[in-house]
Amino acid sequence: MKAEEFLKKTHGKTAIFFHNDADGVCSAAIVLKYVKEADLFSGDVNEEIFENLGADYERIIFVDYAVDQFIDYFQKLKGRKVIVIDHHPIANDLNKLGFVHINPRFEKPKEYISCSQVVYEICNNLGVKDTEWIMRIGATGDAAIKGTKKEKDAAKIIEAFKAFKKAKRLPEIVRFMLTCDNIDDFIYSEYLDYKEKLDKEVENEVIRFEMQGVKDINFYDVKSKYGILAVVSNTLFEKYPNKIIILYKEKDGWYKFSGRSAKHDIGSVFKKASEGIGYGGGHPKAGGAYINNFELFKKRVLELLHSG
């Protein structure tokens, strides 16, 4: 009810911040269909997203963003009209600071539901129609549901556009999605070429990964110049579900990681291993990190995996 009341009162200059993946894109699209007008921003979960919180925004909406970990920034936002709709493990309860914080994990900490599903339920209660196909793409992209081949292809189109055109242009996909009547309109469009290009890049990385030998715990330096860590991680994890897949890529002294594991809570492992050297977190089976000390991070990850 808190979320519905917040969105009902959303008028004037509004900002929607969404995570740079299929779940984030679909969550943003469903919210935008209700609020009609808003500035859209996307990117990784880090402090940089707070740079766009201009004082002229009457309402600020975060979807699929684990921003509750940045408690110091929210302390500075006290008095602003902010809602966070998320599904990641909870770091802080922002409701206690006067914000609206929606997350199914408040009631069921171990339950895994995509943010798209949470947003869909809220907006459906507000009378938003014909967005189930959008929700299912987001849920498929976040592995909350298995999804059909078309839903997997649609999620991959979003990841491909992000890889080749960068996350800051994902608002374009959000707005295009709302011009489509169904999933076919979305898939069989000018954006399909990005998926085909991505498939080739991923195939090359899988071949390189397998050439180094598949072990129980795998660290692999992705060679592609494009941002395809998460897609390659998912592909390898589907192929090797009993292995621990940890991919990384370096840029300007910082390392971006994407990990997958069915045996360990990889999101928790990445969060602990990144303390003091960057940021990390995620879900039990899928985690990410952004750190500046590769050797220390790897050492910590291995220690945590072996101790668990």
C-alpha positions as protocol buffer text, in pm:
chain_id: "A"
residue {
  index: 1
  type: MET
  ca { x: 0 y: 0 z: 0 }
}
residue {
  index: 2
  type: LYS
  ca { x: 287 y: 241 z: 74 }
}
residue {
  index: 3
  type: ALA
  ca { x: 423 y: 198 z: -278 }
}
residue {
  index: 4
  type: GLU
  ca { x: 82 y: 247 z: -438 }
}
residue {
  index: 5
  type: GLU
  ca { x: 15 y: 563 z: -236 }
}
residue {
  index: 6
  type: PHE
  ca { x: 359 y: 701 z: -326 }
}
residue {
  index: 7
  type: LEU
  ca { x: 308 y: 641 z: -698 }
}
residue {
  index: 8
  type: LYS
  ca { x: -46 y: 782 z: -690 }
}
residue {
  index: 9
  type: LYS
  ca { x: 98 y: 1110 z: -563 }
}
residue {
  index: 10
  type: THR
  ca { x: 380 y: 1117 z: -817 }
}
residue {
  index: 11
  type: HIS
  ca { x: 333 y: 1430 z: -1025 }
}
residue {
  index: 12
  type: GLY
  ca { x: 571 y: 1697 z: -1144 }
}
residue {
  index: 13
  type: LYS
  ca { x: 942 y: 1646 z: -1214 }
}
residue {
  index: 14
  type: THR
  ca { x: 1029 y: 1281 z: -1145 }
}
residue {
  index: 15
  type: ALA
  ca { x: 1344 y: 1071 z: -1179 }
}
residue {
  index: 16
  type: ILE
  ca { x: 1350 y: 694 z: -1222 }
}
residue {
  index: 17
  type: PHE
  ca { x: 1679 y: 516 z: -1153 }
}
residue {
  index: 18
  type: PHE
  ca { x: 1707 y: 154 z: -1264 }
}
residue {
  index: 19
  type: HIS
  ca { x: 1971 y: -116 z: -1262 }
}
residue {
  index: 20
  type: ASN
  ca { x: 2145 y: -179 z: -1594 }
}
residue {
  index: 21
  type: ASP
  ca { x: 2006 y: -523 z: -1671 }
}
residue {
  index: 22
  type: ALA
  ca { x: 1689 y: -678 z: -1810 }
}
residue {
  index: 23
  type: ASP
  ca { x: 1516 y: -681 z: -1470 }
}
residue {
  index: 24
  type: GLY
  ca { x: 1596 y: -314 z: -1415 }
}
residue {
  index: 25
  type: VAL
  ca { x: 1486 y: -212 z: -1764 }
}
residue {
  index: 26
  type: CYS
  ca { x: 1155 y: -398 z: -1737 }
}
residue {
  index: 27
  type: SER
  ca { x: 1090 y: -263 z: -1388 }
}
residue {
  index: 28
  type: ALA
  ca { x: 1149 y: 91 z: -1510 }
}
residue {
  index: 29
  type: ALA
  ca { x: 922 y: 39 z: -1813 }
}
residue {
  index: 30
  type: ILE
  ca { x: 630 y: -78 z: -1599 }
}
residue {
  index: 31
  type: VAL
  ca { x: 668 y: 215 z: -1357 }
}
residue {
  index: 32
  type: LEU
  ca { x: 702 y: 462 z: -1643 }
}
residue {
  index: 33
  type: LYS
  ca { x: 381 y: 333 z: -1798 }
}
residue {
  index: 34
  type: TYR
  ca { x: 204 y: 445 z: -1481 }
}
residue {
  index: 35
  type: VAL
  ca { x: 378 y: 776 z: -1403 }
}
residue {
  index: 36
  type: LYS
  ca { x: 386 y: 872 z: -1776 }
}
residue {
  index: 37
  type: GLU
  ca { x: 667 y: 1130 z: -1757 }
}
residue {
  index: 38
  type: ALA
  ca { x: 1008 y: 1098 z: -1591 }
}
residue {
  index: 39
  type: ASP
  ca { x: 1379 y: 1138 z: -1648 }
}
residue {
  index: 40
  type: LEU
  ca { x: 1547 y: 798 z: -1670 }
}
residue {
  index: 41
  type: PHE
  ca { x: 1893 y: 702 z: -1541 }
}
residue {
  index: 42
  type: SER
  ca { x: 2071 y: 365 z: -1542 }
}
residue {
  index: 43
  type: GLY
  ca { x: 2406 y: 228 z: -1436 }
}
residue {
  index: 44
  type: ASP
  ca { x: 2590 y: 10 z: -1188 }
}
residue {
  index: 45
  type: VAL
  ca { x: 2508 y: 14 z: -818 }
}
residue {
  index: 46
  type: ASN
  ca { x: 2762 y: 264 z: -681 }
}
residue {
  index: 47
  type: GLU
  ca { x: 2786 y: 620 z: -547 }
}
residue {
  index: 48
  type: GLU
  ca { x: 2782 y: 773 z: -894 }
}
residue {
  index: 49
  type: ILE
  ca { x: 2406 y: 730 z: -924 }
}
residue {
  index: 50
  type: PHE
  ca { x: 2358 y: 988 z: -649 }
}
residue {
  index: 51
  type: GLU
  ca { x: 2524 y: 1254 z: -867 }
}
residue {
  index: 52
  type: ASN
  ca { x: 2201 y: 1283 z: -1068 }
}
residue {
  index: 53
  type: LEU
  ca { x: 1970 y: 1347 z: -771 }
}
residue {
  index: 54
  type: GLY
  ca { x: 1904 y: 1709 z: -858 }
}
residue {
  index: 55
  type: ALA
  ca { x: 1717 y: 1920 z: -602 }
}
residue {
  index: 56
  type: ASP
  ca { x: 1450 y: 2000 z: -862 }
}
residue {
  index: 57
  type: TYR
  ca { x: 1316 y: 1643 z: -863 }
}
residue {
  index: 58
  type: GLU
  ca { x: 992 y: 1628 z: -669 }
}
residue {
  index: 59
  type: ARG
  ca { x: 992 y: 1247 z: -664 }
}
residue {
  index: 60
  type: ILE
  ca { x: 1278 y: 999 z: -693 }
}
residue {
  index: 61
  type: ILE
  ca { x: 1212 y: 633 z: -778 }
}
residue {
  index: 62
  type: PHE
  ca { x: 1474 y: 358 z: -752 }
}
residue {
  index: 63
  type: VAL
  ca { x: 1391 y: 17 z: -901 }
}
residue {
  index: 64
  type: ASP
  ca { x: 1612 y: -294 z: -888 }
}
residue {
  index: 65
  type: TYR
  ca { x: 1884 y: -92 z: -716 }
}
residue {
  index: 66
  type: ALA
  ca { x: 2041 y: -216 z: -390 }
}
residue {
  index: 67
  type: VAL
  ca { x: 2095 y: 145 z: -286 }
}
residue {
  index: 68
  type: ASP
  ca { x: 2011 y: 79 z: 79 }
}
residue {
  index: 69
  type: GLN
  ca { x: 2378 y: -11 z: 129 }
}
residue {
  index: 70
  type: PHE
  ca { x: 2468 y: 358 z: 80 }
}
residue {
  index: 71
  type: ILE
  ca { x: 2318 y: 473 z: 407 }
}
residue {
  index: 72
  type: ASP
  ca { x: 2532 y: 788 z: 429 }
}
residue {
  index: 73
  type: TYR
  ca { x: 2383 y: 921 z: 106 }
}
residue {
  index: 74
  type: PHE
  ca { x: 2030 y: 856 z: 225 }
}
residue {
  index: 75
  type: GLN
  ca { x: 2099 y: 1043 z: 545 }
}
residue {
  index: 76
  type: LYS
  ca { x: 2159 y: 1347 z: 322 }
}
residue {
  index: 77
  type: LEU
  ca { x: 1831 y: 1286 z: 135 }
}
residue {
  index: 78
  type: LYS
  ca { x: 1611 y: 1311 z: 442 }
}
residue {
  index: 79
  type: GLY
  ca { x: 1300 y: 1514 z: 364 }
}
residue {
  index: 80
  type: ARG
  ca { x: 1303 y: 1420 z: -6 }
}
residue {
  index: 81
  type: LYS
  ca { x: 1024 y: 1210 z: -159 }
}
residue {
  index: 82
  type: VAL
  ca { x: 1206 y: 884 z: -238 }
}
residue {
  index: 83
  type: ILE
  ca { x: 1088 y: 528 z: -298 }
}
residue {
  index: 84
  type: VAL
  ca { x: 1311 y: 223 z: -335 }
}
residue {
  index: 85
  type: ILE
  ca { x: 1155 y: -89 z: -488 }
}
residue {
  index: 86
  type: ASP
  ca { x: 1408 y: -369 z: -478 }
}
residue {
  index: 87
  type: HIS
  ca { x: 1457 y: -743 z: -428 }
}
residue {
  index: 88
  type: HIS
  ca { x: 1824 y: -778 z: -329 }
}
residue {
  index: 89
  type: PRO
  ca { x: 1935 y: -883 z: 22 }
}
residue {
  index: 90
  type: ILE
  ca { x: 1858 y: -593 z: 256 }
}
residue {
  index: 91
  type: ALA
  ca { x: 2146 y: -389 z: 400 }
}
residue {
  index: 92
  type: ASN
  ca { x: 1940 y: -118 z: 574 }
}
residue {
  index: 93
  type: ASP
  ca { x: 1570 y: -51 z: 629 }
}
residue {
  index: 94
  type: LEU
  ca { x: 1518 y: 288 z: 464 }
}
residue {
  index: 95
  type: ASN
  ca { x: 1164 y: 306 z: 599 }
}
residue {
  index: 96
  type: LYS
  ca { x: 1323 y: 396 z: 933 }
}
residue {
  index: 97
  type: LEU
  ca { x: 1468 y: 709 z: 772 }
}
residue {
  index: 98
  type: GLY
  ca { x: 1131 y: 823 z: 640 }
}
residue {
  index: 99
  type: PHE
  ca { x: 1158 y: 683 z: 288 }
}
residue {
  index: 100
  type: VAL
  ca { x: 938 y: 422 z: 124 }
}
residue {
  index: 101
  type: HIS
  ca { x: 1138 y: 100 z: 95 }
}
residue {
  index: 102
  type: ILE
  ca { x: 969 y: -200 z: -66 }
}
residue {
  index: 103
  type: ASN
  ca { x: 1138 y: -540 z: -73 }
}
residue {
  index: 104
  type: PRO
  ca { x: 976 y: -886 z: -42 }
}
residue {
  index: 105
  type: ARG
  ca { x: 1273 y: -992 z: 170 }
}
residue {
  index: 106
  type: PHE
  ca { x: 1143 y: -786 z: 463 }
}
residue {
  index: 107
  type: GLU
  ca { x: 886 y: -1061 z: 516 }
}
residue {
  index: 108
  type: LYS
  ca { x: 1067 y: -1354 z: 354 }
}
residue {
  index: 109
  type: PRO
  ca { x: 1445 y: -1295 z: 367 }
}
residue {
  index: 110
  type: LYS
  ca { x: 1536 y: -1600 z: 157 }
}
residue {
  index: 111
  type: GLU
  ca { x: 1265 y: -1565 z: -106 }
}
residue {
  index: 112
  type: TYR
  ca { x: 1385 y: -1481 z: -456 }
}
residue {
  index: 113
  type: ILE
  ca { x: 1145 y: -1272 z: -665 }
}
residue {
  index: 114
  type: SER
  ca { x: 1260 y: -1043 z: -944 }
}
residue {
  index: 115
  type: CYS
  ca { x: 1206 y: -670 z: -908 }
}
residue {
  index: 116
  type: SER
  ca { x: 996 y: -681 z: -1226 }
}
residue {
  index: 117
  type: GLN
  ca { x: 751 y: -910 z: -1049 }
}
residue {
  index: 118
  type: VAL
  ca { x: 732 y: -679 z: -747 }
}
residue {
  index: 119
  type: VAL
  ca { x: 677 y: -370 z: -964 }
}
residue {
  index: 120
  type: TYR
  ca { x: 424 y: -552 z: -1181 }
}
residue {
  index: 121
  type: GLU
  ca { x: 210 y: -642 z: -879 }
}
residue {
  index: 122
  type: ILE
  ca { x: 219 y: -284 z: -748 }
}
residue {
  index: 123
  type: CYS
  ca { x: 134 y: -123 z: -1082 }
}
residue {
  index: 124
  type: ASN
  ca { x: -125 y: -386 z: -1168 }
}
residue {
  index: 125
  type: ASN
  ca { x: -305 y: -288 z: -848 }
}
residue {
  index: 126
  type: LEU
  ca { x: -295 y: 71 z: -975 }
}
residue {
  index: 127
  type: GLY
  ca { x: -470 y: -29 z: -1298 }
}
residue {
  index: 128
  type: VAL
  ca { x: -169 y: -63 z: -1529 }
}
residue {
  index: 129
  type: LYS
  ca { x: -260 y: -320 z: -1795 }
}
residue {
  index: 130
  type: ASP
  ca { x: -81 y: -527 z: -2059 }
}
residue {
  index: 131
  type: THR
  ca { x: 261 y: -537 z: -1893 }
}
residue {
  index: 132
  type: GLU
  ca { x: 281 y: -904 z: -1799 }
}
residue {
  index: 133
  type: TRP
  ca { x: 498 y: -976 z: -2105 }
}
residue {
  index: 134
  type: ILE
  ca { x: 738 y: -703 z: -1993 }
}
residue {
  index: 135
  type: MET
  ca { x: 749 y: -842 z: -1639 }
}
residue {
  index: 136
  type: ARG
  ca { x: 824 y: -1192 z: -1768 }
}
residue {
  index: 137
  type: ILE
  ca { x: 1122 y: -1066 z: -1970 }
}
residue {
  index: 138
  type: GLY
  ca { x: 1267 y: -905 z: -1658 }
}
residue {
  index: 139
  type: ALA
  ca { x: 1201 y: -1210 z: -1443 }
}
residue {
  index: 140
  type: THR
  ca { x: 1359 y: -1435 z: -1705 }
}
residue {
  index: 141
  type: GLY
  ca { x: 1664 y: -1212 z: -1737 }
}
residue {
  index: 142
  type: ASP
  ca { x: 1712 y: -1229 z: -1359 }
}
residue {
  index: 143
  type: ALA
  ca { x: 1657 y: -1607 z: -1349 }
}
residue {
  index: 144
  type: ALA
  ca { x: 1353 y: -1572 z: -1122 }
}
residue {
  index: 145
  type: ILE
  ca { x: 1156 y: -1778 z: -1374 }
}
residue {
  index: 146
  type: LYS
  ca { x: 1280 y: -2015 z: -1642 }
}
residue {
  index: 147
  type: GLY
  ca { x: 1115 y: -1824 z: -1926 }
}
residue {
  index: 148
  type: THR
  ca { x: 1042 y: -1921 z: -2285 }
}
residue {
  index: 149
  type: LYS
  ca { x: 1293 y: -1898 z: -2569 }
}
residue {
  index: 150
  type: LYS
  ca { x: 1138 y: -1569 z: -2678 }
}
residue {
  index: 151
  type: GLU
  ca { x: 1162 y: -1429 z: -2325 }
}
residue {
  index: 152
  type: LYS
  ca { x: 1527 y: -1533 z: -2305 }
}
residue {
  index: 153
  type: ASP
  ca { x: 1595 y: -1374 z: -2644 }
}
residue {
  index: 154
  type: ALA
  ca { x: 1424 y: -1052 z: -2535 }
}
residue {
  index: 155
  type: ALA
  ca { x: 1631 y: -1038 z: -2216 }
}
residue {
  index: 156
  type: LYS
  ca { x: 1946 y: -1097 z: -2421 }
}
residue {
  index: 157
  type: ILE
  ca { x: 1854 y: -810 z: -2654 }
}
residue {
  index: 158
  type: ILE
  ca { x: 1857 y: -578 z: -2353 }
}
residue {
  index: 159
  type: GLU
  ca { x: 2195 y: -710 z: -2239 }
}
residue {
  index: 160
  type: ALA
  ca { x: 2330 y: -681 z: -2593 }
}
residue {
  index: 161
  type: PHE
  ca { x: 2218 y: -320 z: -2630 }
}
residue {
  index: 162
  type: LYS
  ca { x: 2382 y: -241 z: -2297 }
}
residue {
  index: 163
  type: ALA
  ca { x: 2706 y: -410 z: -2406 }
}
residue {
  index: 164
  type: PHE
  ca { x: 2737 y: -232 z: -2737 }
}
residue {
  index: 165
  type: LYS
  ca { x: 2571 y: 103 z: -2663 }
}
residue {
  index: 166
  type: LYS
  ca { x: 2651 y: 142 z: -2289 }
}
residue {
  index: 167
  type: ALA
  ca { x: 2419 y: 150 z: -1988 }
}
residue {
  index: 168
  type: LYS
  ca { x: 2352 y: 524 z: -2009 }
}
residue {
  index: 169
  type: ARG
  ca { x: 2152 y: 461 z: -2326 }
}
residue {
  index: 170
  type: LEU
  ca { x: 1926 y: 197 z: -2171 }
}
residue {
  index: 171
  type: PRO
  ca { x: 1649 y: 457 z: -2121 }
}
residue {
  index: 172
  type: GLU
  ca { x: 1608 y: 431 z: -2499 }
}
residue {
  index: 173
  type: ILE
  ca { x: 1516 y: 62 z: -2460 }
}
residue {
  index: 174
  type: VAL
  ca { x: 1273 y: 142 z: -2178 }
}
residue {
  index: 175
  type: ARG
  ca { x: 1087 y: 395 z: -2391 }
}
residue {
  index: 176
  type: PHE
  ca { x: 1089 y: 169 z: -2698 }
}
residue {
  index: 177
  type: MET
  ca { x: 947 y: -117 z: -2493 }
}
residue {
  index: 178
  type: LEU
  ca { x: 643 y: 95 z: -2412 }
}
residue {
  index: 179
  type: THR
  ca { x: 572 y: 147 z: -2783 }
}
residue {
  index: 180
  type: CYS
  ca { x: 543 y: -232 z: -2829 }
}
residue {
  index: 181
  type: ASP
  ca { x: 217 y: -421 z: -2793 }
}
residue {
  index: 182
  type: ASN
  ca { x: 378 y: -756 z: -2721 }
}
residue {
  index: 183
  type: ILE
  ca { x: 705 y: -946 z: -2704 }
}
residue {
  index: 184
  type: ASP
  ca { x: 715 y: -1009 z: -3079 }
}
residue {
  index: 185
  type: ASP
  ca { x: 711 y: -635 z: -3145 }
}
residue {
  index: 186
  type: PHE
  ca { x: 1006 y: -600 z: -2911 }
}
residue {
  index: 187
  type: ILE
  ca { x: 1214 y: -890 z: -3042 }
}
residue {
  index: 188
  type: TYR
  ca { x: 1159 y: -851 z: -3416 }
}
residue {
  index: 189
  type: SER
  ca { x: 1281 y: -496 z: -3432 }
}
residue {
  index: 190
  type: GLU
  ca { x: 1597 y: -308 z: -3519 }
}
residue {
  index: 191
  type: TYR
  ca { x: 1742 y: -421 z: -3185 }
}
residue {
  index: 192
  type: LEU
  ca { x: 1760 y: -789 z: -3286 }
}
residue {
  index: 193
  type: ASP
  ca { x: 2092 y: -727 z: -3463 }
}
residue {
  index: 194
  type: TYR
  ca { x: 2252 y: -650 z: -3125 }
}
residue {
  index: 195
  type: LYS
  ca { x: 2157 y: -994 z: -2994 }
}
residue {
  index: 196
  type: GLU
  ca { x: 2313 y: -1170 z: -3292 }
}
residue {
  index: 197
  type: LYS
  ca { x: 2634 y: -974 z: -3244 }
}
residue {
  index: 198
  type: LEU
  ca { x: 2633 y: -1057 z: -2874 }
}
residue {
  index: 199
  type: ASP
  ca { x: 2585 y: -1429 z: -2941 }
}
residue {
  index: 200
  type: LYS
  ca { x: 2909 y: -1432 z: -3140 }
}
residue {
  index: 201
  type: GLU
  ca { x: 3103 y: -1249 z: -2867 }
}
residue {
  index: 202
  type: VAL
  ca { x: 2974 y: -1486 z: -2599 }
}
residue {
  index: 203
  type: GLU
  ca { x: 3054 y: -1794 z: -2808 }
}
residue {
  index: 204
  type: ASN
  ca { x: 3416 y: -1678 z: -2844 }
}
residue {
  index: 205
  type: GLU
  ca { x: 3449 y: -1626 z: -2467 }
}
residue {
  index: 206
  type: VAL
  ca { x: 3304 y: -1969 z: -2389 }
}
residue {
  index: 207
  type: ILE
  ca { x: 3561 y: -2129 z: -2620 }
}
residue {
  index: 208
  type: ARG
  ca { x: 3848 y: -1938 z: -2450 }
}
residue {
  index: 209
  type: PHE
  ca { x: 3714 y: -2028 z: -2106 }
}
residue {
  index: 210
  type: GLU
  ca { x: 3704 y: -2399 z: -2191 }
}
residue {
  index: 211
  type: MET
  ca { x: 4053 y: -2389 z: -2341 }
}
residue {
  index: 212
  type: GLN
  ca { x: 4200 y: -2301 z: -1999 }
}
residue {
  index: 213
  type: GLY
  ca { x: 4036 y: -2610 z: -1848 }
}
residue {
  index: 214
  type: VAL
  ca { x: 3717 y: -2620 z: -1642 }
}
residue {
  index: 215
  type: LYS
  ca { x: 3781 y: -2656 z: -1266 }
}
residue {
  index: 216
  type: ASP
  ca { x: 3560 y: -2656 z: -957 }
}
residue {
  index: 217
  type: ILE
  ca { x: 3645 y: -2287 z: -898 }
}
residue {
  index: 218
  type: ASN
  ca { x: 3711 y: -2089 z: -1215 }
}
residue {
  index: 219
  type: PHE
  ca { x: 3860 y: -1740 z: -1240 }
}
residue {
  index: 220
  type: TYR
  ca { x: 3856 y: -1617 z: -1598 }
}
residue {
  index: 221
  type: ASP
  ca { x: 3968 y: -1286 z: -1750 }
}
residue {
  index: 222
  type: VAL
  ca { x: 3716 y: -1194 z: -2019 }
}
residue {
  index: 223
  type: LYS
  ca { x: 3890 y: -1071 z: -2335 }
}
residue {
  index: 224
  type: SER
  ca { x: 3600 y: -902 z: -2512 }
}
residue {
  index: 225
  type: LYS
  ca { x: 3618 y: -524 z: -2523 }
}
residue {
  index: 226
  type: TYR
  ca { x: 3245 y: -510 z: -2456 }
}
residue {
  index: 227
  type: GLY
  ca { x: 3067 y: -522 z: -2121 }
}
residue {
  index: 228
  type: ILE
  ca { x: 2941 y: -880 z: -2139 }
}
residue {
  index: 229
  type: LEU
  ca { x: 3054 y: -1023 z: -1804 }
}
residue {
  index: 230
  type: ALA
  ca { x: 2707 y: -1104 z: -1676 }
}
residue {
  index: 231
  type: VAL
  ca { x: 2591 y: -1262 z: -2001 }
}
residue {
  index: 232
  type: VAL
  ca { x: 2899 y: -1483 z: -2026 }
}
residue {
  index: 233
  type: SER
  ca { x: 2861 y: -1577 z: -1658 }
}
residue {
  index: 234
  type: ASN
  ca { x: 2502 y: -1683 z: -1713 }
}
residue {
  index: 235
  type: THR
  ca { x: 2592 y: -1881 z: -2024 }
}
residue {
  index: 236
  type: LEU
  ca { x: 2875 y: -2067 z: -1854 }
}
residue {
  index: 237
  type: PHE
  ca { x: 2667 y: -2130 z: -1541 }
}
residue {
  index: 238
  type: GLU
  ca { x: 2391 y: -2286 z: -1750 }
}
residue {
  index: 239
  type: LYS
  ca { x: 2651 y: -2510 z: -1913 }
}
residue {
  index: 240
  type: TYR
  ca { x: 2839 y: -2589 z: -1590 }
}
residue {
  index: 241
  type: PRO
  ca { x: 2581 y: -2556 z: -1307 }
}
residue {
  index: 242
  type: ASN
  ca { x: 2795 y: -2746 z: -1055 }
}
residue {
  index: 243
  type: LYS
  ca { x: 3101 y: -2526 z: -1102 }
}
residue {
  index: 244
  type: ILE
  ca { x: 3185 y: -2189 z: -946 }
}
residue {
  index: 245
  type: ILE
  ca { x: 3217 y: -1934 z: -1226 }
}
residue {
  index: 246
  type: ILE
  ca { x: 3402 y: -1609 z: -1151 }
}
residue {
  index: 247
  type: LEU
  ca { x: 3471 y: -1376 z: -1442 }
}
residue {
  index: 248
  type: TYR
  ca { x: 3647 y: -1042 z: -1434 }
}
residue {
  index: 249
  type: LYS
  ca { x: 3771 y: -756 z: -1648 }
}
residue {
  index: 250
  type: GLU
  ca { x: 4018 y: -480 z: -1562 }
}
residue {
  index: 251
  type: LYS
  ca { x: 4000 y: -113 z: -1658 }
}
residue {
  index: 252
  type: ASP
  ca { x: 4213 y: 171 z: -1520 }
}
residue {
  index: 253
  type: GLY
  ca { x: 4323 y: -33 z: -1218 }
}
residue {
  index: 254
  type: TRP
  ca { x: 3970 y: -138 z: -1122 }
}
residue {
  index: 255
  type: TYR
  ca { x: 3832 y: -488 z: -1166 }
}
residue {
  index: 256
  type: LYS
  ca { x: 3472 y: -571 z: -1237 }
}
residue {
  index: 257
  type: PHE
  ca { x: 3363 y: -921 z: -1132 }
}
residue {
  index: 258
  type: SER
  ca { x: 3064 y: -1139 z: -1209 }
}
residue {
  index: 259
  type: GLY
  ca { x: 3020 y: -1466 z: -1023 }
}
residue {
  index: 260
  type: ARG
  ca { x: 2782 y: -1762 z: -1025 }
}
residue {
  index: 261
  type: SER
  ca { x: 2752 y: -2054 z: -786 }
}
residue {
  index: 262
  type: ALA
  ca { x: 2489 y: -2306 z: -683 }
}
residue {
  index: 263
  type: LYS
  ca { x: 2688 y: -2428 z: -381 }
}
residue {
  index: 264
  type: HIS
  ca { x: 2778 y: -2099 z: -209 }
}
residue {
  index: 265
  type: ASP
  ca { x: 2611 y: -1764 z: -145 }
}
residue {
  index: 266
  type: ILE
  ca { x: 2830 y: -1586 z: -398 }
}
residue {
  index: 267
  type: GLY
  ca { x: 2665 y: -1249 z: -340 }
}
residue {
  index: 268
  type: SER
  ca { x: 2755 y: -1265 z: 30 }
}
residue {
  index: 269
  type: VAL
  ca { x: 3107 y: -1387 z: -55 }
}
residue {
  index: 270
  type: PHE
  ca { x: 3165 y: -1094 z: -290 }
}
residue {
  index: 271
  type: LYS
  ca { x: 3028 y: -847 z: -36 }
}
residue {
  index: 272
  type: LYS
  ca { x: 3266 y: -966 z: 236 }
}
residue {
  index: 273
  type: ALA
  ca { x: 3565 y: -1001 z: 3 }
}
residue {
  index: 274
  type: SER
  ca { x: 3530 y: -646 z: -132 }
}
residue {
  index: 275
  type: GLU
  ca { x: 3530 y: -469 z: 207 }
}
residue {
  index: 276
  type: GLY
  ca { x: 3776 y: -181 z: 205 }
}
residue {
  index: 277
  type: ILE
  ca { x: 3872 y: -228 z: -160 }
}
residue {
  index: 278
  type: GLY
  ca { x: 3549 y: -154 z: -343 }
}
residue {
  index: 279
  type: TYR
  ca { x: 3192 y: -281 z: -353 }
}
residue {
  index: 280
  type: GLY
  ca { x: 3030 y: -618 z: -392 }
}
residue {
  index: 281
  type: GLY
  ca { x: 2710 y: -811 z: -333 }
}
residue {
  index: 282
  type: GLY
  ca { x: 2417 y: -968 z: -511 }
}
residue {
  index: 283
  type: HIS
  ca { x: 2210 y: -1282 z: -476 }
}
residue {
  index: 284
  type: PRO
  ca { x: 2304 y: -1629 z: -343 }
}
residue {
  index: 285
  type: LYS
  ca { x: 2358 y: -1769 z: -693 }
}
residue {
  index: 286
  type: ALA
  ca { x: 2471 y: -1450 z: -871 }
}
residue {
  index: 287
  type: GLY
  ca { x: 2702 y: -1180 z: -746 }
}
residue {
  index: 288
  type: GLY
  ca { x: 2903 y: -885 z: -870 }
}
residue {
  index: 289
  type: ALA
  ca { x: 3189 y: -675 z: -743 }
}
residue {
  index: 290
  type: TYR
  ca { x: 3395 y: -369 z: -836 }
}
residue {
  index: 291
  type: ILE
  ca { x: 3732 y: -360 z: -662 }
}
residue {
  index: 292
  type: ASN
  ca { x: 4082 y: -213 z: -694 }
}
residue {
  index: 293
  type: ASN
  ca { x: 4294 y: -494 z: -548 }
}
residue {
  index: 294
  type: PHE
  ca { x: 4268 y: -811 z: -753 }
}
residue {
  index: 295
  type: GLU
  ca { x: 4503 y: -1034 z: -555 }
}
residue {
  index: 296
  type: LEU
  ca { x: 4350 y: -947 z: -218 }
}
residue {
  index: 297
  type: PHE
  ca { x: 3997 y: -992 z: -349 }
}
residue {
  index: 298
  type: LYS
  ca { x: 4081 y: -1330 z: -504 }
}
residue {
  index: 299
  type: LYS
  ca { x: 4255 y: -1444 z: -183 }
}
residue {
  index: 300
  type: ARG
  ca { x: 3952 y: -1349 z: 26 }
}
residue {
  index: 301
  type: VAL
  ca { x: 3707 y: -1512 z: -213 }
}
residue {
  index: 302
  type: LEU
  ca { x: 3899 y: -1841 z: -210 }
}
residue {
  index: 303
  type: GLU
  ca { x: 3923 y: -1836 z: 170 }
}
residue {
  index: 304
  type: LEU
  ca { x: 3549 y: -1774 z: 203 }
}
residue {
  index: 305
  type: LEU
  ca { x: 3462 y: -2043 z: -49 }
}
residue {
  index: 306
  type: HIS
  ca { x: 3685 y: -2300 z: 119 }
}
residue {
  index: 307
  type: SER
  ca { x: 3558 y: -2213 z: 467 }
}
residue {
  index: 308
  type: GLY
  ca { x: 3196 y: -2236 z: 354 }
}
